[in-house]
Amino acid sequence: MVLPHNPLERRTLMSTTILSFQNRVVIETLHNEGRSLRYIANYLDFSKTTILPDN
């Protein structure tokens, strides 16, 4: 699946990026396609640490 590249809403709270539902759907879609963490972070213009899953 090819996703259109458009700036997604970015909100911050006390220097923490809050991912919107739309951001999470894009991350899940790209992850399911086998894209790397670096690719996803660059695609969304986020830091890799922003999109790392919590363990």
DRENZANU-343050 format. One record per residue: residue number from 1; x, y, z of N, C-alpha, C, O in turn. Coordinates in nm, 2 decimals. Layout:
# residues N
+------+--------+--------+--------+--------+--------+--------+--------+--------+--------+--------+--------+--------+
: guke :    n.u :    n.v :    n.w :   ca.u :   ca.v :   ca.w :    c.u :    c.v :    c.w :    o.u :    o.v :    o.w :
+------+--------+--------+--------+--------+--------+--------+--------+--------+--------+--------+--------+--------+
:  NUM :      X :      Y :      Z :      X :      Y :      Z :      X :      Y :      Z :      X :      Y :      Z :
...
+------+--------+--------+--------+--------+--------+--------+--------+--------+--------+--------+--------+--------+
//
This chain:
# residues 55
+------+--------+--------+--------+--------+--------+--------+--------+--------+--------+--------+--------+--------+
: guke :    n.u :    n.v :    n.w :   ca.u :   ca.v :   ca.w :    c.u :    c.v :    c.w :    o.u :    o.v :    o.w :
+------+--------+--------+--------+--------+--------+--------+--------+--------+--------+--------+--------+--------+
:    1 :   0.08 :  -0.12 :   0.00 :   0.00 :   0.00 :   0.00 :   0.09 :   0.12 :   0.00 :   0.18 :   0.13 :   0.08 :
:    2 :   0.06 :   0.22 :  -0.08 :   0.13 :   0.34 :  -0.09 :   0.05 :   0.45 :  -0.02 :  -0.07 :   0.47 :  -0.06 :
:    3 :   0.11 :   0.51 :   0.08 :   0.04 :   0.62 :   0.15 :   0.08 :   0.75 :   0.10 :   0.20 :   0.78 :   0.06 :
:    4 :  -0.02 :   0.84 :   0.08 :   0.02 :   0.98 :   0.04 :   0.11 :   1.04 :   0.15 :   0.08 :   1.03 :   0.27 :
:    5 :   0.21 :   1.11 :   0.10 :   0.30 :   1.18 :   0.20 :   0.24 :   1.32 :   0.22 :   0.25 :   1.41 :   0.13 :
:    6 :   0.19 :   1.34 :   0.34 :   0.15 :   1.48 :   0.37 :   0.18 :   1.50 :   0.52 :   0.19 :   1.40 :   0.59 :
:    7 :   0.20 :   1.62 :   0.55 :   0.24 :   1.65 :   0.69 :   0.12 :   1.61 :   0.78 :   0.01 :   1.65 :   0.76 :
:    8 :   0.15 :   1.52 :   0.88 :   0.04 :   1.48 :   0.97 :   0.04 :   1.57 :   1.09 :   0.15 :   1.63 :   1.13 :
:    9 :  -0.07 :   1.58 :   1.16 :  -0.08 :   1.66 :   1.28 :   0.02 :   1.62 :   1.38 :   0.04 :   1.50 :   1.41 :
:   10 :   0.09 :   1.71 :   1.44 :   0.18 :   1.68 :   1.54 :   0.15 :   1.77 :   1.66 :   0.14 :   1.90 :   1.65 :
:   11 :   0.13 :   1.71 :   1.77 :   0.10 :   1.78 :   1.90 :   0.21 :   1.75 :   2.00 :   0.26 :   1.64 :   2.00 :
:   12 :   0.25 :   1.84 :   2.08 :   0.34 :   1.82 :   2.18 :   0.29 :   1.86 :   2.32 :   0.21 :   1.96 :   2.33 :
:   13 :   0.33 :   1.79 :   2.42 :   0.30 :   1.83 :   2.56 :   0.42 :   1.81 :   2.64 :   0.48 :   1.70 :   2.65 :
:   14 :   0.47 :   1.92 :   2.69 :   0.60 :   1.92 :   2.77 :   0.71 :   1.85 :   2.69 :   0.77 :   1.76 :   2.75 :
:   15 :   0.73 :   1.89 :   2.57 :   0.84 :   1.84 :   2.48 :   0.82 :   1.69 :   2.45 :   0.92 :   1.63 :   2.40 :
:   16 :   0.70 :   1.63 :   2.46 :   0.67 :   1.50 :   2.42 :   0.58 :   1.50 :   2.31 :   0.47 :   1.56 :   2.31 :
:   17 :   0.61 :   1.43 :   2.20 :   0.53 :   1.42 :   2.08 :   0.41 :   1.33 :   2.11 :   0.44 :   1.21 :   2.15 :
:   18 :   0.29 :   1.37 :   2.08 :   0.17 :   1.29 :   2.10 :   0.13 :   1.24 :   1.96 :   0.10 :   1.33 :   1.88 :
:   19 :   0.13 :   1.11 :   1.94 :   0.09 :   1.06 :   1.81 :  -0.07 :   1.06 :   1.80 :  -0.14 :   1.02 :   1.89 :
:   20 :  -0.12 :   1.11 :   1.69 :  -0.26 :   1.11 :   1.66 :  -0.30 :   0.97 :   1.61 :  -0.21 :   0.89 :   1.58 :
:   21 :  -0.43 :   0.94 :   1.61 :  -0.47 :   0.82 :   1.56 :  -0.43 :   0.80 :   1.41 :  -0.39 :   0.69 :   1.38 :
:   22 :  -0.43 :   0.90 :   1.33 :  -0.38 :   0.89 :   1.19 :  -0.23 :   0.85 :   1.19 :  -0.20 :   0.77 :   1.11 :
:   23 :  -0.15 :   0.91 :   1.28 :  -0.01 :   0.88 :   1.28 :   0.00 :   0.73 :   1.31 :   0.09 :   0.66 :   1.25 :
:   24 :  -0.07 :   0.68 :   1.41 :  -0.06 :   0.54 :   1.45 :  -0.11 :   0.44 :   1.34 :  -0.05 :   0.34 :   1.32 :
:   25 :  -0.21 :   0.48 :   1.26 :  -0.25 :   0.40 :   1.15 :  -0.14 :   0.39 :   1.04 :  -0.11 :   0.29 :   0.99 :
:   26 :  -0.07 :   0.51 :   1.01 :   0.04 :   0.51 :   0.92 :   0.15 :   0.42 :   0.97 :   0.21 :   0.34 :   0.89 :
:   27 :   0.19 :   0.43 :   1.10 :   0.29 :   0.35 :   1.15 :   0.26 :   0.20 :   1.14 :   0.34 :   0.12 :   1.10 :
:   28 :   0.14 :   0.17 :   1.18 :   0.10 :   0.03 :   1.17 :   0.10 :  -0.02 :   1.02 :   0.15 :  -0.14 :   1.00 :
:   29 :   0.05 :   0.06 :   0.93 :   0.05 :   0.02 :   0.79 :   0.19 :  -0.01 :   0.74 :   0.22 :  -0.11 :   0.67 :
:   30 :   0.28 :   0.09 :   0.77 :   0.42 :   0.08 :   0.72 :   0.49 :  -0.04 :   0.79 :   0.57 :  -0.11 :   0.72 :
:   31 :   0.46 :  -0.06 :   0.91 :   0.52 :  -0.17 :   0.99 :   0.48 :  -0.30 :   0.92 :   0.56 :  -0.39 :   0.91 :
:   32 :   0.35 :  -0.31 :   0.89 :   0.30 :  -0.44 :   0.83 :   0.35 :  -0.46 :   0.69 :   0.36 :  -0.58 :   0.65 :
:   33 :   0.40 :  -0.36 :   0.63 :   0.46 :  -0.37 :   0.50 :   0.61 :  -0.41 :   0.51 :   0.67 :  -0.44 :   0.41 :
:   34 :   0.66 :  -0.41 :   0.63 :   0.80 :  -0.45 :   0.65 :   0.89 :  -0.34 :   0.65 :   1.02 :  -0.36 :   0.63 :
:   35 :   0.84 :  -0.22 :   0.65 :   0.93 :  -0.10 :   0.65 :   1.02 :  -0.09 :   0.78 :   0.97 :  -0.13 :   0.88 :
:   36 :   1.13 :  -0.04 :   0.77 :   1.22 :  -0.02 :   0.88 :   1.18 :   0.09 :   0.97 :   1.10 :   0.18 :   0.93 :
:   37 :   1.22 :   0.09 :   1.10 :   1.19 :   0.19 :   1.19 :   1.25 :   0.33 :   1.14 :   1.18 :   0.43 :   1.15 :
:   38 :   1.37 :   0.32 :   1.08 :   1.43 :   0.44 :   1.03 :   1.34 :   0.50 :   0.91 :   1.32 :   0.62 :   0.91 :
:   39 :   1.29 :   0.41 :   0.83 :   1.21 :   0.46 :   0.71 :   1.08 :   0.52 :   0.77 :   1.04 :   0.63 :   0.72 :
:   40 :   1.02 :   0.46 :   0.86 :   0.89 :   0.51 :   0.92 :   0.92 :   0.65 :   0.99 :   0.84 :   0.74 :   0.97 :
:   41 :   1.02 :   0.66 :   1.06 :   1.05 :   0.78 :   1.13 :   1.08 :   0.89 :   1.03 :   1.03 :   1.00 :   1.05 :
:   42 :   1.16 :   0.86 :   0.93 :   1.18 :   0.96 :   0.82 :   1.06 :   1.00 :   0.75 :   1.04 :   1.12 :   0.72 :
:   43 :   0.97 :   0.90 :   0.72 :   0.85 :   0.93 :   0.64 :   0.76 :   1.02 :   0.72 :   0.70 :   1.11 :   0.66 :
:   44 :   0.75 :   1.00 :   0.85 :   0.66 :   1.09 :   0.93 :   0.73 :   1.21 :   0.99 :   0.67 :   1.30 :   1.05 :
:   45 :   0.87 :   1.22 :   0.97 :   0.95 :   1.33 :   1.02 :   0.94 :   1.33 :   1.17 :   0.93 :   1.44 :   1.23 :
:   46 :   0.95 :   1.21 :   1.23 :   0.96 :   1.20 :   1.38 :   1.09 :   1.14 :   1.41 :   1.16 :   1.08 :   1.33 :
:   47 :   1.13 :   1.15 :   1.54 :   1.24 :   1.08 :   1.59 :   1.21 :   0.93 :   1.60 :   1.09 :   0.90 :   1.62 :
:   48 :   1.31 :   0.85 :   1.58 :   1.28 :   0.70 :   1.60 :   1.23 :   0.67 :   1.74 :   1.14 :   0.58 :   1.75 :
:   49 :   1.27 :   0.74 :   1.84 :   1.23 :   0.71 :   1.97 :   1.08 :   0.75 :   1.99 :   1.01 :   0.70 :   2.08 :
:   50 :   1.02 :   0.84 :   1.91 :   0.88 :   0.87 :   1.92 :   0.79 :   0.75 :   1.88 :   0.69 :   0.74 :   1.93 :
:   51 :   0.84 :   0.68 :   1.78 :   0.75 :   0.57 :   1.73 :   0.79 :   0.43 :   1.78 :   0.73 :   0.33 :   1.74 :
:   52 :   0.89 :   0.42 :   1.86 :   0.92 :   0.29 :   1.92 :   0.81 :   0.24 :   2.01 :   0.75 :   0.32 :   2.08 :
:   53 :   0.77 :   0.12 :   2.00 :   0.66 :   0.06 :   2.08 :   0.71 :   0.05 :   2.23 :   0.82 :   0.02 :   2.25 :
:   54 :   0.61 :   0.08 :   2.32 :   0.64 :   0.06 :   2.46 :   0.65 :  -0.09 :   2.49 :   0.56 :  -0.17 :   2.44 :
:   55 :   0.74 :  -0.13 :   2.57 :   0.75 :  -0.28 :   2.61 :   0.71 :  -0.29 :   2.75 :   0.71 :  -0.40 :   2.80 :
+------+--------+--------+--------+--------+--------+--------+--------+--------+--------+--------+--------+--------+
//
